């Protein structure tokens, strides 16, 4: 075999396996869970009475407030190393500043949700202004992703900054078929602490809850720093990562008829 053919064979094998996971001992994504606003309009025990139907030792990884290229890229590398898919709730302003990073998050298979345009305390501003924050945030992310400015999100997942929304805002999102995410546990990575302290805190909380939607902030350097070790912890302790995606709309029959 020529060196060219050997190389082609090697690339062929590599690309076939990349569709699953190039590392056989990686954590991997154990299943995909589609989340439908009609049946689960609001999830996450921090804010709501119900959460996702996760089995024991199943976790959903979520990251808020990005993208922030230096740290978001580290998080993406750690997730890719373990073939794990997560959900990023992006701030519209940051998405408009870093459209390539938004595209990269989506290209690497992660779910892109929404987190307002400028991260205000939504419960403290008038309804129309809050609605504008939701719409502008979605439009900025959609512009980064698809080059079109629309207030209709291609992924109808939303998380309130500080978990604070009014009933009227919740009703608006529900009327639009948008799932509002709280969280079941969190890394408290907005607090000053060392990466070691954050890792200890979040793994202890996870050990206590046994499962759940976990909230991190990818712009936090300490979170980016612990991500490889956190994923290793999941792998070594029998946790399984669930990737959430929107429930698809009824399939258009354009190519069927
Ligand atoms: Zn936030």
Boltz pocket constraint, residues with backbone or C-beta under 6 A from the ligand:
constraints:
  - pocket:
      binder: B
      contacts: [[A, 64], [A, 65], [A, 115], [A, 119], [A, 160], [A, 161], [A, 162]]
      max_distance: 6.0
